[in-house]
Amino acid sequence: MRKIWVAVMFLFCIGWMHTGFAEDISIKAGDTLQTLLEVQKGKKVTVRLLGGEELTGRVKTVSKELLQLGELSGKEYFDAIIDVTKITAMIVRTKE
C-alpha cells in the first residue's frame, strides 16, 4: 500500500512541476504583435497600452484589429476588447 501511495505522490509532483514551467518567448522574422499574441492564446499575458495602463488576462481571441482578454486580474468576471494598435508592449512570464 505504501508503494502505491509513494507512486501516486511522485506522479502528482511530476504533473504539478510541469504546470509550473513557463515558456520562453522568441521573435522570428516577420512576426507581428498579432502573431505573438496568437501564440499566447489561452495563456496569461499583460499588455501595456499607449496611456501607460496595463491589463492582465488570458488571451481568448486575436484578430488584425482586436484582442480579447478574459479572466482579467482583479476583474475575473469580465473580458476586455483592446485595439491592437493601442498596445505598446506585451509582457509574458517566462520564469517561475
N, C-alpha and C positions, 0 to 999 in steps of 0.2 A: 504494500500500500504506500509506503514511504517513497519508493522509487517512482511510482506513478505521480505522486504529489510533486516531487522534485522535477520530473519531466514536464509536468504541466506548468509549473512556475518558470522553468527555463524557457519554454516556448512563449509564455506570456511576456517575459522580459525581452526576448528577441523581437517579438512583434511590437512591443512598446518602444524599444530603442529605434526601430526602423522608422516609426512615425515621427521621431524627433529630429531626424536628419533634414536639414534644409538643403536646397539645391542651389548650385552656383548659377549665376545668370551670365550669358555670353551674348555678345553682339557680333553679327555677321554682316558682311557687305550686303547692302540693300535692305537691311532691317529698318523698320519704322516703329514709332511708338505703338501703332496699331498692332503690328505683328508681334512685338514684345508683350503687349497686353494679352493677345490671344494665347500665347504660350502659358500665361499665368492663369488661364481660365480655371475656375474652381478653387484657386488659391488666394490667400490673403495678401493684399498689396496696400500701400499707401501712395496716394497721388497728391502732389503739390500743385496748386492752381496758381494762375497769374497773380492773384491778390495776396499770395503767401499762405493762405489757409490750406490745411491738409485734411484729406478724407481717407479713412482706412476701412477696408471691407473686402469681401470676396468678389472676384471678377465673375460676373454672370454672363454678360454679353458684350461683344465689341463689334462696332461697325466702323466705317470710314469716318463718320461724324460723331458717334456717341459711344460712351462707356457706361454700362450699368453695373454698379457695385451693390451687392446685397450684404446683409448682416453687418451693417455699419457699426463701428466701435462706438459704444455709448448710445446707439440708436438701433439696436439689434432687430427691431420690428420694421425697419424702414429700408428702402432702397434709394439710391441716388442715380440720377441720369446726368452725365457730365459731358460737356462739349469737349471732344478730344483736343481741339485746337487751343483750349484754355489750360491744358496740362503742361506744366513746365518740367516736372520730374516724376518718375515712378520709383518708389522705394520698395525693395523686396528684401525680406530677411534671408540671409544666406548662411548664418551660423546660429547654432543653438547654444 
